[in-house]
Amino acid sequence: MLLVAEGVMDPSPLASPALEVWLASSRGGAILLHPAGTRAPEPAASVALETPPMGMIALVATERLRVLPITRWWTEVSGLPAPPFLLAATGQAALAGLVPILAGEMSATQAREATAGRALVAARQELEETREAMAGVSRVMAHRPPVAPRLVLSGEIGNGSPVTGTARHILGTGLAALAALAVHVTGPGQGGGQLHFRLRGGETDRVAGAWAGPAAALATGWLTLDLPTPTGPLRETAVLEILPEGSGLPGLSRDTRWAGASGDHPLALRA
């Protein structure tokens, strides 16, 4: 794109299918930009430009003062230098100065294309290396036995009154990489009730696991709540919700170290 200031005679030699020519006309204290071969619009019907037009390669004028407001606005708005100035009285006279500018633009474009091509080749090579590395890791992991879970939380059964209602207990460990939980049931269950458990993230309240135990299947001892797979790298506090439903449900043992206020429910837990 080429911008020709008012006063340059016959800018038509500058136009080509690959180079768009626009004119800068001064009307009522404003500079109006419009395509070559068209009349300058009225200032009231014009739209102010918030940023300089892209692709501008040069400013052509009979004197620098004619484009000084444009170059000043260009630098203030974009923070970049304005396009180079070409001094010419006619479009034909501007061709001599325009040729080296076009050659420089073509050279810069070719350099950018070459850089982009090299970056694309490097990205493809890196992608292929990553794919091969992942395939190698998959082959190794496929023949490696799973790591045995380790105990990170070991509660002790206390003599306090059991938890029999709805409760929400902070486990005292993070939610990441949990494979199973265990609560201690104080006695056998009976009837058609169910004891529901939900493992949640304390910060987002997301559900990481859910279980339901029929009352008739509950017996005295540790009740293990297995997860299908260990939880991912979730940076949250692990919270266990207990939601009894129906009758005939036994209570759950409190931890022997519990010394909280009324309303707290620190369960005897293993994880």
N, C-alpha and C positions, 0 to 999 in steps of 0.2 A: 504494500500500500504506500502511495506517495501523496504528500500533501503539498499543494501549490497555492501560494498566497495570491491574493488579488493584485493585479498589476502585471503579472507575467503574461505575455502575449502568446496565444495559441498553444496551450499545453497538450494538444492532441498527439504530437509525436511521442510523448512519454507513455501514452496508454498502450497496453497490449493485453492479450488474454491472460497473461501471468502477472500483470501489474495493474492494480486498480488505482485510478487517479481521483483524488478528491480535492475540492477547492475550499479555501478559507476566505470568507467574505466578511467585511466589517459592516455591520448595520446597527445603528442606534447604540453605539458603545459596546456592542457584543460581537464576538467573532463566531460566525456560523459556518459549520462544515456541511458540505453537500457534494454529491457526486459530480464529476466533470460533465458538462453538457446540460446541466439542470440549473434553474434559477435559484438564487438564495431564498430560503423561506423567510417568512416574517418572524421576528424574535418571539412574538407572543405564541406562535405555533410551534416553537422549537422546544426540545427537551435538553436540559443541562446534562452534560457528561460528568459522571462521578469519577471515572478513571480514564486515562488516555486510551485511544484505540490501539488494539494489538496489531502487530505486523507492520507498523509504520517504519519505513527505512530511511526517509530523508524529508527535509523541508526545503522547498524551492521558493525563492522570493527575489525581488529586484534589489532589496536591501534588508539587512538584518533586523532593522526596527520593525518591519512589518510582521515578523514572526516572534519578536521578543515576548509579547504577552503569552503566546502559546508555549514557548520554551520555559518561561517562568512558571506557568500553571502546571506544565508537565512535570517539572522537577518537584514542585511543592506537593502535588497530589500523589505521585508515584514514588518519590524518593530516588528516582533514577534519572540519569542524564537524558536530555531530549535527543531525538534523532539528529544526525549531522545536517548542517545547513549548506545548501547549494545556492550560490549567487548566479542568477541568470535572468536575462530580460525576456527570453522566449523559451518555449519548450524545446526547440531544436538546440539552443545553446546549452541547456541543462543536460543534454545527453552525454556530453563528454565527461562531466563530473559524476554522472549517475552510473556509468559502466563499472568503474572500480568499486563502487559501493555494492552493486549487484554481485560482482565477482566475490567480494568479501562475504556477503550473505550466503552465497552458494557454497563457499568453502566452509563457513561455520556450520551450515546445515549438514553438509557431508560429514564433517567431524562429529557432529552430534549423532548422526545416524550410525557412524562407525562405532562410537562409544556405546550406543544402545545395543548394537549387534553383539559387541563383545560381552556386554552385561548379560544379554539373553543367553549366549553360549555358556557363560560361567554359571548362570542360574540353572540351566539344564544339566550341566555337569554335577552341580551340587545336589540337584534333585535326584539324579541317578545314584550318586554316592549315598545319599540318605536312604533311598529305596533299598540298595544293596545292604546297608548297615542294618536296617530294620528287618530285612529278610534273614540276615545272619542271627540277629538277636532272637527272632521268632523261632528259628531252628534250635538254638541253644535252650531257650526257655521251654520249648515243647518237650525236651528230654530231662528237664530238671524237676525233681519232686517239689511240691509246694512246701513253703516254709511253715514249720509248726508254729501255731499261735503261742504267744507268751502272755503270762498274767501281768496286767498293769494295774489292776485294782482288786484287792482282796479284803472283803469285809468280814467282820466277826459277828456271829449271832449273839444278840443281847437278850436280856430278860425283860425288857420293857413291853408295854402293851403293843400288840401287833397293829399294823396298818390295815384297815378294813374298808376304807372308802376311797374315793377318788383322790389321787395324789400326784404331785409333780416333783420329781427328785432330780437334783443336779448331781451327776455322777462323780464329779471331781476329777474328770479327765477330758481330753478333747474328743471330738467326734471322728477324727481321722483314723483310718486303719483299724477300726473295731471289727472283730470277727464274730463275737458272741458276747452275750450278757447272761448273768444268772442271778435269780432272786431266790430267797429262802421261804418256802411255804411252811406255815406253822402246823398244818393238819390236813387231813383228807377233805376233799370236797364231796358234795352230793347235790342231787337235783339237776335242774336244767339250766343253771346260770352259766355265764362265761366271764372269764377274766381277760380283759384286753390290755395290751401293752403297746406303746408307741415310743420309738426312739426319735427324738427331734433335735434339731440344732437350736441352741439357746438364743442365737442372735437373729436368725432368719425364720425360725419356727418351721423349717422344712422337715419333712418326714423322711428319715433314713431307714426305718424298719418298722414293721407292725406284726403283732402276733395276737392270737386268741386261743385261750386254753379252756376247754369245757370243764365245768366243775367236777364231773364224774371222773375226769382223767387226772385230776390234781391229787398229789399225795405229799406226805411230809418229806421235806428235804429240799435240796437245791433244784430249781427248775431252770434249765438252760434254754436261752432264747438265741438260737443260731440265726446268723444272717446268710443269705445265699452266697454272697461274696463279701470280702472285707470292704468297708466304706472307703471312699476315695480320700484324697488330701483335702478334707474339709476343715477349714480353720474356724471351727465353732466349738462352743461348749456343748458337751453331750448332756441331754436331759431325757429322763425316762418318765413317761406318763403312765399312770395306772388307772384304768377305767373299768370298774366292776359293773356287770350287767346281770340282773336277776339275783336269785337267792341261792343259798347252799354253798357260798364261796368261802374258803378259808382266808385267814389273814396272812400278811407277809411280815417276816421278822425285821425288827429294827436293828441297826448296827449297835454293838455294845458300847461304842464310843460316843453315842448320841447324847448330847447335853443341850439340845436346842430348846427354844421357847415353844409354847403350845401352838400347834398349827404347822410346825415343821415336820417333815416326814423323811428323815435320813434312813433309808433302807440298808439292810445288809446286802451288799452287792458284790459281784465279781465280774470282771471284764478282761 
